[in-house]
Amino acid sequence: MFISSCPLRVSLFGGSTDNPYFVEKYGRGSVISFTSSLKTYVTISQDKLGYNKEGGKYIINYSRREEVSTIDEIQNEVVRTVLKHFDMPPVQVTLTSDAYSQGSGLASSSSYTISLIKACCLFSNISITDNDVCKLAYRLERIYNPYCGYQDPYGCGVGGFKRIDFFGESSVRYEFLPSTIFDNFDIHLLFTGVTRNSKKILKNVTENLDKIQPLLETADQAYQTLIDDDYDKFMYLMNESWEQKKRTSSSIAENETIVLMDDNLKENQTVVSHKLCGAGNGGFFLTFSKKDTLKVPYHCVKIGVEPNGVSGKVL
């Protein structure tokens, strides 16, 4: 059995500036993000006498079960695309996650893609670096999501708290950041109960590239506050960046539940800063609060920073 895992990433600043069309137009995108303690997991196995070897069947288990004879019949886009790339024989693939993964805003598709690439490499005895896994994940994800930004695969596959600058598909630069800010605050994810397909939102954002530019400027300012240990300003800028993000597209926060939660968190005295994760209009809200002070009327989970990225092993 081949087992792999990859963290879900949490983006704090610069989301949308990693859009490849934005990078092409303005020459650079930049995000500040971290890999969270929540992960996706993939297992690949192949029986010796059964559905795979004798029946020639691919068995895919996630929120549903698929049993098909060819890779092209697989309905799960991530699994179909990755297995096709590696020309995998009939196997059983199981996907699980620590958090809701449909429209989560935590780059679950990229995390699953990376986990599955790692597992396929282990299965096929292929040696590959973590950075090359991220690069391949981005290329494969673009097959089924042409609006995918750079930050999702590169943010998930390499662990830690970091700034990532994008100058194009062949030029990605990491700078690992001091994590002392996390000693002063608790980080929680609040599930909105709303799921969405990010493709529509990302397409809309792509058509309004000029509105994204302020997000890049704010990301640069936030980076400087970390260098200066000015955490109060960092939190202020996170709130400002969320307001800027909402102005890039009306579809980012149009759902009534999202609007209501956003307003409530803005007024909540125990919430220092908050934002909606990912493309918007669903998934999880992220909150920063002083240690052991958060009081919200929503289901939430406390998360931390995962220092490692993609990993895998053979059992």
C-alpha positions as CSV (number, residue, x, y, z in Angstrom):
1,M,0.0,0.0,0.0
2,F,1.2,3.5,-0.9
3,I,0.2,6.3,1.4
4,S,0.7,10.0,0.9
5,S,-0.5,13.2,2.5
6,C,-0.4,17.0,1.8
7,P,-1.5,19.9,3.9
8,L,-4.3,22.3,3.0
9,R,-3.0,25.8,2.6
10,V,-4.3,28.9,4.2
11,S,-3.7,32.1,2.2
12,L,-3.5,35.4,4.2
13,F,-2.5,37.9,1.5
14,G,-2.2,38.2,-2.2
15,G,-4.9,35.8,-3.3
16,S,-5.9,36.5,-7.0
17,T,-2.4,38.1,-7.7
18,D,-1.3,34.5,-8.4
19,N,-3.7,34.4,-11.3
20,P,-1.5,33.5,-14.4
21,Y,-3.2,36.2,-16.5
22,F,-2.5,38.8,-13.7
23,V,1.2,37.7,-13.6
24,E,1.5,37.9,-17.3
25,K,0.0,41.4,-17.4
26,Y,1.8,42.9,-14.4
27,G,5.0,40.8,-14.2
28,R,4.6,39.5,-10.7
29,G,2.2,38.0,-8.2
30,S,2.9,37.5,-4.5
31,V,1.1,35.7,-1.7
32,I,1.7,35.1,2.0
33,S,0.3,31.8,3.2
34,F,1.0,28.8,5.4
35,T,0.4,25.1,5.3
36,S,-2.2,24.1,7.9
37,S,-2.4,21.2,10.3
38,L,-5.3,19.9,8.2
39,K,-4.4,17.6,5.4
40,T,-5.6,15.4,2.6
41,Y,-4.7,11.7,2.4
42,V,-4.4,9.3,-0.5
43,T,-3.8,5.6,-0.5
44,I,-3.2,3.4,-3.5
45,S,-3.3,-0.4,-3.4
46,Q,-3.5,-3.2,-5.9
47,D,-4.9,-6.6,-5.1
48,K,-3.1,-9.8,-6.1
49,L,-6.3,-11.6,-7.0
50,G,-9.5,-9.6,-7.2
51,Y,-11.1,-6.5,-8.7
52,N,-7.8,-5.0,-10.0
53,K,-5.7,-7.9,-11.2
54,E,-8.4,-10.3,-12.3
55,G,-11.3,-7.9,-13.0
56,G,-9.2,-5.1,-14.5
57,K,-11.2,-2.6,-12.5
58,Y,-10.2,0.8,-11.1
59,I,-11.9,1.3,-7.7
60,I,-12.1,4.9,-6.6
61,N,-13.3,5.8,-3.1
62,Y,-14.1,9.3,-1.9
63,S,-17.5,10.8,-1.1
64,R,-18.8,8.2,-3.5
65,R,-17.5,4.9,-4.9
66,E,-16.5,4.4,-8.6
67,E,-15.8,1.0,-10.2
68,V,-14.8,1.4,-13.9
69,S,-12.8,-0.4,-16.5
70,T,-10.8,2.5,-17.9
71,I,-9.2,5.7,-16.6
72,D,-11.3,7.8,-19.0
73,E,-14.5,6.5,-17.3
74,I,-13.4,7.9,-13.9
75,Q,-15.7,10.8,-12.9
76,N,-13.4,12.3,-10.3
77,E,-11.4,15.0,-12.2
78,V,-8.4,14.9,-10.0
79,V,-8.1,11.1,-10.0
80,R,-8.8,10.7,-13.7
81,T,-6.2,13.4,-14.7
82,V,-3.4,12.1,-12.4
83,L,-3.9,8.4,-13.2
84,K,-4.0,9.2,-16.9
85,H,-0.7,11.2,-16.7
86,F,1.1,8.2,-15.0
87,D,-0.7,5.6,-17.2
88,M,-1.6,3.7,-14.1
89,P,-2.8,0.1,-14.2
90,P,-6.0,-0.9,-12.5
91,V,-5.7,0.1,-8.8
92,Q,-7.8,1.1,-5.8
93,V,-7.5,4.7,-4.8
94,T,-8.9,6.2,-1.6
95,L,-9.2,9.9,-0.9
96,T,-9.9,11.4,2.6
97,S,-9.4,14.7,4.3
98,D,-9.3,16.3,7.7
99,A,-11.9,19.0,6.5
100,Y,-14.8,19.4,4.1
101,S,-13.0,19.4,0.8
102,Q,-15.8,20.5,-1.6
103,G,-15.4,24.3,-2.3
104,S,-13.5,24.8,0.9
105,G,-11.2,27.6,-0.1
106,L,-8.3,25.7,1.3
107,A,-7.0,24.5,-2.1
108,S,-8.2,20.9,-1.5
109,S,-8.1,20.1,-5.2
110,S,-4.4,21.0,-5.3
111,S,-3.7,19.2,-2.1
112,Y,-5.4,16.0,-3.4
113,T,-3.6,16.4,-6.7
114,I,-0.2,16.6,-5.0
115,S,-1.0,13.7,-2.6
116,L,-2.1,11.5,-5.6
117,I,1.0,12.5,-7.6
118,K,3.2,11.5,-4.7
119,A,1.4,8.2,-4.2
120,C,1.6,7.4,-8.0
121,C,5.4,8.2,-7.9
122,L,5.8,5.8,-5.0
123,F,3.8,3.1,-6.8
124,S,5.8,3.5,-10.0
125,N,9.2,3.9,-8.1
126,I,9.7,7.4,-9.6
127,S,12.0,9.8,-7.7
128,I,10.7,13.4,-7.8
129,T,11.4,16.6,-5.7
130,D,8.7,18.4,-3.8
131,N,9.1,21.4,-6.1
132,D,8.7,19.3,-9.2
133,V,5.5,17.7,-7.6
134,C,4.1,21.2,-7.2
135,K,5.0,22.1,-10.8
136,L,3.4,19.0,-12.2
137,A,0.3,19.5,-10.0
138,Y,-0.2,23.0,-11.4
139,R,0.1,21.7,-15.0
140,L,-2.3,18.9,-14.4
141,E,-4.8,21.0,-12.5
142,R,-4.9,23.5,-15.4
143,I,-6.3,20.6,-17.5
144,Y,-9.6,20.5,-15.6
145,N,-9.5,24.1,-14.1
146,P,-8.1,26.6,-16.6
147,Y,-8.5,29.4,-14.0
148,C,-6.3,27.8,-11.4
149,G,-3.8,30.1,-9.9
150,Y,-0.2,29.4,-9.0
151,Q,-0.5,29.6,-5.3
152,D,-2.6,26.5,-4.6
153,P,-0.2,23.8,-5.6
154,Y,2.9,25.7,-4.6
155,G,1.3,26.7,-1.3
156,C,0.2,23.2,-0.4
157,G,3.2,21.1,-1.5
158,V,6.0,23.0,0.3
159,G,5.4,23.4,4.1
160,G,5.7,26.3,6.5
161,F,4.8,30.0,6.7
162,K,6.1,31.7,3.6
163,R,5.9,34.4,1.0
164,I,5.7,33.0,-2.6
165,D,6.5,35.3,-5.5
166,F,5.3,34.2,-9.0
167,F,7.0,35.5,-12.2
168,G,5.5,32.8,-14.4
169,E,5.1,29.1,-14.5
170,S,8.9,28.5,-14.7
171,S,9.8,31.0,-12.0
172,V,8.6,30.7,-8.5
173,R,10.4,32.0,-5.5
174,Y,9.9,31.1,-1.8
175,E,10.9,33.1,1.2
176,F,10.2,31.4,4.6
177,L,9.0,33.8,7.2
178,P,9.4,34.1,10.9
179,S,6.5,32.3,12.6
180,T,6.6,34.3,15.9
181,I,3.3,35.9,15.0
182,F,1.5,32.6,15.6
183,D,2.8,32.7,19.2
184,N,0.5,35.6,19.9
185,F,-2.7,34.6,18.3
186,D,-5.1,31.6,17.9
187,I,-6.1,30.7,14.4
188,H,-9.5,29.2,13.7
189,L,-11.5,28.1,10.7
190,L,-15.2,28.6,10.8
191,F,-17.3,26.5,8.4
192,T,-19.9,28.5,6.6
193,G,-21.9,25.5,5.5
194,V,-21.9,26.9,2.0
195,T,-20.1,25.1,-0.8
196,R,-19.4,26.4,-4.3
197,N,-17.5,25.8,-7.5
198,S,-14.6,28.2,-7.6
199,K,-14.3,28.2,-11.4
200,K,-17.1,30.7,-11.9
201,I,-15.7,33.1,-9.4
202,L,-12.1,32.7,-10.7
203,K,-13.3,33.4,-14.3
204,N,-15.0,36.5,-13.1
205,V,-11.9,37.7,-11.3
206,T,-9.8,37.0,-14.5
207,E,-12.0,39.4,-16.4
208,N,-11.3,42.2,-13.9
209,L,-7.5,42.1,-13.5
210,D,-7.1,45.8,-12.8
211,K,-9.1,45.5,-9.6
212,I,-6.6,42.9,-8.2
213,Q,-3.6,45.3,-8.2
214,P,-4.3,46.7,-4.7
215,L,-4.1,43.2,-3.3
216,L,-0.5,43.0,-4.4
217,E,0.4,46.3,-2.8
218,T,-1.2,45.2,0.5
219,A,0.7,41.9,0.4
220,D,4.0,43.8,0.0
221,Q,3.0,46.0,3.0
222,A,2.0,43.0,5.1
223,Y,5.4,41.4,4.3
224,Q,7.2,44.4,5.7
225,T,5.1,44.4,8.9
226,L,6.3,40.8,9.5
227,I,9.9,41.9,9.1
228,D,9.2,44.8,11.5
229,D,7.3,42.6,14.0
230,D,4.4,45.0,13.7
231,Y,1.6,42.5,14.3
232,D,-1.1,45.0,15.0
233,K,-0.6,46.5,11.5
234,F,-0.4,43.0,10.0
235,M,-3.9,42.3,11.4
236,Y,-5.2,45.6,10.2
237,L,-3.9,44.9,6.7
238,M,-5.5,41.5,6.7
239,N,-8.9,43.1,7.3
240,E,-8.2,45.7,4.7
241,S,-7.1,43.0,2.2
242,W,-10.4,41.2,2.7
243,E,-12.3,44.4,2.0
244,Q,-10.2,44.9,-1.2
245,K,-10.8,41.3,-2.2
246,K,-14.6,41.8,-2.0
247,R,-14.3,44.8,-4.3
248,T,-12.7,42.7,-7.1
249,S,-15.9,40.8,-7.8
250,S,-19.5,40.9,-6.5
251,S,-19.6,37.1,-6.6
252,I,-17.0,36.8,-3.8
253,A,-19.5,37.6,-1.0
254,E,-23.0,37.4,-2.5
255,N,-24.4,34.5,-0.5
256,E,-26.7,35.6,2.3
257,T,-25.0,33.3,4.9
258,I,-21.6,34.6,3.9
259,V,-22.7,38.2,4.2
260,L,-24.3,37.6,7.6
261,M,-21.3,35.8,9.0
262,D,-18.9,38.4,7.6
263,D,-20.9,41.2,9.3
264,N,-21.1,39.3,12.6
265,L,-17.3,38.6,12.6
266,K,-16.6,42.3,11.8
267,E,-18.6,43.3,14.9
268,N,-17.2,40.5,17.2
269,Q,-14.9,42.0,19.8
270,T,-13.0,38.7,20.2
271,V,-12.0,38.6,16.5
272,V,-8.9,40.6,15.7
273,S,-9.1,39.9,12.0
274,H,-10.9,37.7,9.6
275,K,-11.3,36.8,6.0
276,L,-13.0,34.2,3.8
277,C,-10.6,31.6,2.5
278,G,-10.0,31.0,-1.2
279,A,-11.9,32.3,-4.2
280,G,-14.9,33.3,-2.0
281,N,-18.6,32.8,-1.5
282,G,-18.3,29.6,0.5
283,G,-16.0,27.3,2.4
284,F,-14.3,28.6,5.6
285,F,-13.8,31.9,7.3
286,L,-10.4,32.4,8.9
287,T,-10.1,34.2,12.2
288,F,-7.2,35.5,14.3
289,S,-7.9,36.1,18.0
290,K,-5.9,36.7,21.1
291,K,-5.0,33.5,22.9
292,D,-8.0,31.6,24.4
293,T,-10.5,34.4,23.8
294,L,-12.5,33.5,20.7
295,K,-16.3,33.4,21.2
296,V,-18.4,32.9,18.1
297,P,-21.8,31.2,17.5
298,Y,-20.3,29.0,14.8
299,H,-18.7,25.6,14.6
300,C,-15.0,26.2,14.4
301,V,-11.7,24.3,14.6
302,K,-8.3,25.6,15.9
303,I,-5.5,25.1,13.4
304,G,-1.7,25.5,13.5
305,V,1.1,25.8,11.0
306,E,2.4,22.5,9.5
307,P,6.1,22.8,8.8
308,N,6.2,20.0,6.3
309,G,4.6,19.7,2.9
310,V,3.8,16.6,0.8
311,S,5.0,13.3,2.3
312,G,4.5,9.6,1.5
313,K,5.5,6.1,2.5
314,V,5.2,2.5,1.4
315,L,3.6,-0.1,3.7
